[in-house]
Amino acid sequence: MNEKITILLAEDHVLVRAGIRALLQSLPYAEVVAEAGNGQEAIELIKTLNPNIVLMDISMPILNGLEVTRQVVQEMPDVRIIMLSMHMNEEYVLQALNAGAAGYLLKDSGTAELEMAIRSVFGGETYLSPPVSKHVADYVRRVGSQTSMLERLTPRQREILQLIAEGQTVKEIAAQLNISAKTVETHRARLMRRLDIYDVPGLVHYAIRMGLVNLN
């Protein structure tokens, strides 16, 4: 690759930043144009220098990496951001991708993976560290299976699940649906068996996770 890829490194820990910079300096086409120690500084430098890629720590002082990413993607969509993190947790990864990050790289990655991430993101692709990619795939499969379970419930069971999650009692549900309390209890028992959830708090948590209940 003859073309220089300009990179801004945003990381608040000096030693970690030095280690990443050393890895980048081993790549002949990578040029570190600036370093930032907090989120606000990162935004200002990105606007001034317009780098090709930003390596962004997810946990930054003043403004965290997710918020910086949202602002940069909105104002400078050509700048590609690779999020740096110690966490494989799928929530972190999905938050990063939703914020607009083009990549998610674990901080213990080596030079070869760093190079692959930079090449992929610079080429317009999305890059996830392999352990992260597997974790997210497992999460998507898990959520997908939970959604399928929800679809296997009868309309009446889904209705009762939502009313339970909204905090209504058996008597209140019976009155609202114009059925007997015993019928509500029967539906609830079948619902629990179908979902393999055997307490009301568990049903509430499941309903919230599936979006049946609005928390606002």
C-alpha positions, 0 to 999 in steps of 0.5 A: 500500500503506497497511500498513507493512512492518517491516524489519530490516536485517542487514549487517555492512558499514556503507557497504553497510548505509547504501546499502540503508537509503537505498533502503528509505527511498525506499519509503513503506510500508517502516519500518526498525525496526533494524539488526544488524552480526552474526548473533547481534545479528540473532537477538536483535533479530528475537526482540525486534522480530518484524519482517515482513521481514529483509534478511539478508547471507549472510556475517555474523560470529559467525553467518552468514546461513544459520545465522541464517535456519535458527534464525529460520525454526524459531522464528519462521516468520512472519518472512520472510527475504530473503537478500542476496548478491554471489553468483549461484552456484547452491549459495549460492542453494539453501543459502539456500532450503533454510535457509528464506529466502523470497527471494534478492536480489543486492546490486547490485539497484536500488530497483525490484527491492528493492521487488518482492522486498519486496512478493513476500515480504510477500505470501507468495511466493518472490523470486529476482533474475532473474539468479539465477532463470535460473542456478538454472533452468539448474542444475536443468535440468543436474542433471535431464539428468544424472539422466536419463542415470543412468536410461538406464544398465542396472541392471548398469551402475549397479551397476558404477558404484557399485562403481567409486565405492566404490573397488573394482578390476576384479578385486574387482568381477568376484569380487563379481558373479561375472562375468569381469574382461573383462566388467567392463571391457566394462561400464565402457567402455560406461558411460563412453561413455554418460556421456561420462566417460572416466576413473575419477575422473570416474566417481567424481565423477559417482556422488557427485553423483548420490547413488550413494555415501554419503560418511559 
